[in-house]
């Protein structure tokens, strides 16, 4: 039996394709050097 954490359950509810569209529209990864927006969120 595997335990899924509360954080894991929340991340599963996020639609990654919509997240990518928002990142592109707001250009949040434009000047990133280390972490992209998804990595920063998780």
TORROZA-975343 format. One record per residue: residue number from 1; residue in three letters; chain; x, y, z of N, C-alpha, C, CB in turn. Coordinates in pm, 1 decimal. Atoms other than C-alpha are relative to their C-alpha. Glycine has a CB too. Example, Ala and Ser with C-alpha at 12.3 -4.5 7.8 and 13.67 -1.06 7.14 Angstrom:
<torses>
+------+------+-------+----------+----------+----------+----------+----------+----------+----------+----------+----------+----------+----------+----------+
| guse | lose | lummi |      n.x |      n.y |      n.z |     ca.x |     ca.y |     ca.z |      c.x |      c.y |      c.z |     cb.x |     cb.y |     cb.z |
+------+------+-------+----------+----------+----------+----------+----------+----------+----------+----------+----------+----------+----------+----------+
|    1 |  Ala |     A |     89.0 |   -119.0 |      0.0 |   1230.0 |   -450.0 |    780.0 |     90.0 |    120.0 |      0.0 |    -99.2 |      2.7 |    124.6 |
|    2 |  Ser |     A |    -82.0 |   -119.0 |     -6.0 |   1367.0 |   -106.0 |    714.0 |    -77.0 |    109.0 |     73.0 |     41.4 |     46.2 |   -141.5 |
+------+------+-------+----------+----------+----------+----------+----------+----------+----------+----------+----------+----------+----------+----------+
</torses>
This chain:
<torses>
+------+------+-------+----------+----------+----------+----------+----------+----------+----------+----------+----------+----------+----------+----------+
| guse | lose | lummi |      n.x |      n.y |      n.z |     ca.x |     ca.y |     ca.z |      c.x |      c.y |      c.z |     cb.x |     cb.y |     cb.z |
+------+------+-------+----------+----------+----------+----------+----------+----------+----------+----------+----------+----------+----------+----------+
|    1 |  Unk |     A |     84.3 |   -117.9 |      0.0 |      0.0 |      0.0 |      0.0 |     88.8 |    124.3 |      0.0 |    -95.9 |     -0.2 |    122.1 |
|    2 |  Unk |     A |    -78.7 |   -122.0 |      5.8 |    147.4 |    332.2 |   -104.1 |    -81.4 |    116.1 |     57.0 |     44.2 |     30.0 |   -145.2 |
|    3 |  Unk |     A |     65.6 |   -117.6 |    -57.7 |     69.5 |    651.0 |     81.1 |     25.7 |    119.3 |    -89.8 |     50.5 |     28.0 |    144.5 |
|    4 |  Unk |     A |    -13.1 |   -122.8 |     76.0 |      3.2 |    956.6 |   -127.0 |    -18.6 |    115.4 |     97.4 |   -103.3 |      6.5 |   -118.0 |
|    5 |  Unk |     A |      5.8 |   -111.8 |    -93.4 |     75.8 |   1272.6 |     67.3 |   -106.7 |    100.5 |    -43.0 |    137.1 |     68.7 |     10.1 |
|    6 |  Unk |     A |     95.6 |   -106.0 |     30.1 |   -162.4 |   1565.9 |     84.8 |     54.2 |     88.9 |   -111.2 |    -30.5 |     83.6 |    126.1 |
|    7 |  Unk |     A |    -61.3 |    -82.4 |    104.5 |     81.8 |   1767.2 |   -123.7 |    -10.3 |    -70.2 |   -135.3 |    148.0 |     30.1 |     34.0 |
|    8 |  Unk |     A |     10.2 |     76.3 |    124.5 |     85.8 |   1491.1 |   -386.3 |   -140.8 |      2.7 |    -56.8 |     43.1 |   -143.5 |     22.8 |
|    9 |  Unk |     A |    138.7 |     -5.6 |     44.0 |   -292.9 |   1492.4 |   -399.9 |    -34.0 |    136.1 |    -59.2 |    -93.5 |    -31.4 |    115.9 |
|   10 |  Unk |     A |     25.0 |   -135.2 |     51.5 |   -298.7 |   1870.2 |   -451.8 |     64.3 |     17.1 |   -136.9 |     53.8 |    106.8 |     97.9 |
|   11 |  Unk |     A |    -71.7 |    -12.6 |    127.0 |    -38.1 |   1854.5 |   -730.3 |    -71.2 |    -79.5 |   -110.3 |    146.2 |    -48.5 |     15.5 |
|   12 |  Unk |     A |     71.8 |     80.3 |     99.2 |   -238.3 |   1580.5 |   -905.9 |   -121.4 |     74.0 |    -55.7 |    -44.0 |   -132.5 |     61.5 |
|   13 |  Unk |     A |    119.0 |    -74.0 |     43.3 |   -537.3 |   1817.0 |   -926.0 |     33.8 |    112.8 |    -96.8 |    -72.7 |     56.8 |    120.7 |
|   14 |  Unk |     A |    -39.4 |   -107.9 |     90.0 |   -338.6 |   2079.5 |  -1116.6 |     14.2 |    -53.4 |   -142.0 |    132.1 |     65.0 |     47.0 |
|   15 |  Unk |     A |    -10.9 |     37.8 |    140.2 |   -371.7 |   2059.5 |  -1493.7 |    128.6 |     63.7 |    -55.0 |   -127.5 |     45.7 |    -82.4 |
|   16 |  Unk |     A |   -131.3 |    -50.4 |     39.5 |    -13.7 |   2089.3 |  -1616.6 |     -4.1 |     72.9 |   -134.2 |     99.4 |   -114.5 |     -6.9 |
|   17 |  Unk |     A |      8.1 |    -68.3 |    129.6 |   -114.9 |   2191.9 |  -1969.9 |    -49.8 |    144.0 |     18.4 |    -93.8 |    -77.6 |    -96.7 |
|   18 |  Unk |     A |     48.0 |   -136.2 |    -28.2 |   -308.8 |   2491.8 |  -1834.2 |    110.5 |     79.8 |     68.8 |   -128.6 |     -3.2 |     89.0 |
|   19 |  Unk |     A |   -111.4 |    -65.7 |    -68.4 |    -13.5 |   2571.9 |  -1608.0 |    103.2 |     48.7 |   -101.6 |     65.7 |    -96.1 |    101.7 |
|   20 |  Unk |     A |    -97.1 |    -38.1 |    103.1 |    217.6 |   2575.1 |  -1912.1 |    -49.6 |    118.5 |    -82.3 |     29.1 |   -118.9 |    -92.2 |
|   21 |  Unk |     A |     57.2 |   -112.0 |     74.8 |    -19.1 |   2808.0 |  -2097.8 |     11.0 |    128.9 |     81.1 |   -147.5 |    -28.3 |    -36.3 |
|   22 |  Unk |     A |    -11.1 |   -118.5 |    -86.2 |    -26.2 |   3047.2 |  -1801.1 |    144.4 |     49.1 |      7.8 |    -52.4 |    -31.1 |    141.3 |
|   23 |  Unk |     A |   -141.8 |    -36.8 |     -5.2 |    353.9 |   3040.1 |  -1777.7 |     39.4 |     71.2 |   -129.0 |     89.1 |   -125.3 |     22.4 |
|   24 |  Unk |     A |    -33.3 |    -61.2 |    128.9 |    380.6 |   3119.5 |  -2149.0 |    -63.0 |    138.4 |    -13.7 |    -46.2 |    -90.0 |   -115.2 |
|   25 |  Unk |     A |     70.0 |   -129.0 |     12.3 |    120.4 |   3399.7 |  -2135.9 |     61.9 |    107.9 |     88.4 |   -147.4 |    -16.7 |     35.7 |
|   26 |  Unk |     A |    -55.2 |    -97.3 |    -94.2 |    280.1 |   3567.6 |  -1834.7 |    152.9 |      7.2 |     -4.6 |    -44.8 |    -34.0 |    140.4 |
|   27 |  Unk |     A |   -145.3 |      3.1 |     21.6 |    638.9 |   3489.0 |  -1945.3 |     77.2 |    -12.6 |    131.3 |     44.7 |    125.8 |    -73.9 |
|   28 |  Unk |     A |    -65.2 |     13.8 |   -129.9 |    736.0 |   3375.2 |  -1596.9 |    132.0 |    -74.6 |     -7.8 |    -91.5 |    -70.4 |     95.6 |
|   29 |  Unk |     A |   -126.8 |     70.9 |     15.8 |   1018.6 |   3155.1 |  -1728.5 |     96.5 |     73.8 |    -92.3 |    -25.0 |   -139.4 |    -53.5 |
|   30 |  Unk |     A |    -78.5 |    -74.9 |     98.2 |   1161.7 |   3426.2 |  -1952.6 |    145.8 |     15.7 |     41.2 |    -61.3 |    136.4 |    -21.7 |
|   31 |  Unk |     A |   -136.9 |    -24.7 |    -45.0 |   1470.4 |   3500.8 |  -1742.7 |     45.8 |   -100.3 |    105.2 |     11.5 |    140.1 |     55.2 |
|   32 |  Unk |     A |    -37.1 |     99.0 |   -101.4 |   1489.7 |   3185.2 |  -1531.6 |    135.8 |    -59.1 |    -32.0 |   -105.8 |   -111.4 |      9.4 |
|   33 |  Unk |     A |   -133.6 |     56.1 |     19.1 |   1835.7 |   3042.2 |  -1478.1 |     13.9 |   -136.3 |     66.2 |    105.3 |     94.9 |     55.0 |
|   34 |  Unk |     A |    -13.8 |    126.5 |    -69.2 |   1782.9 |   2750.1 |  -1242.8 |   -127.9 |    -80.3 |     -4.6 |     41.3 |     22.7 |    142.6 |
|   35 |  Unk |     A |    127.5 |     70.6 |     -9.2 |   1431.0 |   2642.9 |  -1162.7 |   -100.6 |     61.3 |    -95.4 |    -53.9 |      3.1 |    143.6 |
|   36 |  Unk |     A |    112.4 |    -52.1 |     77.7 |   1142.9 |   2670.4 |  -1404.2 |   -119.5 |     15.6 |     95.2 |    -35.1 |    -95.2 |   -121.8 |
|   37 |  Unk |     A |    115.0 |    -28.2 |    -85.3 |    798.6 |   2766.5 |  -1274.7 |    -58.8 |   -125.5 |     62.8 |   -106.2 |     71.0 |    -79.3 |
|   38 |  Unk |     A |     56.2 |    123.9 |    -54.4 |    677.7 |   2407.8 |  -1233.0 |     87.5 |    -53.2 |    113.4 |    -14.2 |   -106.5 |   -111.2 |
|   39 |  Unk |     A |    -91.7 |     47.7 |   -105.0 |    987.9 |   2308.8 |  -1033.8 |    -10.4 |     88.2 |    123.1 |    145.8 |     -2.7 |    -51.1 |
|   40 |  Unk |     A |     13.2 |    -92.8 |   -111.3 |    951.9 |   2618.2 |   -819.6 |   -128.5 |    -27.7 |     79.0 |      1.1 |    145.0 |    -51.1 |
|   41 |  Unk |     A |    126.5 |     29.2 |    -65.9 |    588.9 |   2532.6 |   -746.7 |      8.7 |   -129.6 |     81.5 |   -112.4 |     -9.9 |   -103.7 |
|   42 |  Unk |     A |     -4.5 |    128.5 |    -68.4 |    660.9 |   2173.2 |   -655.5 |    115.0 |     -5.0 |     95.3 |      9.7 |   -113.6 |    -98.6 |
+------+------+-------+----------+----------+----------+----------+----------+----------+----------+----------+----------+----------+----------+----------+
</torses>
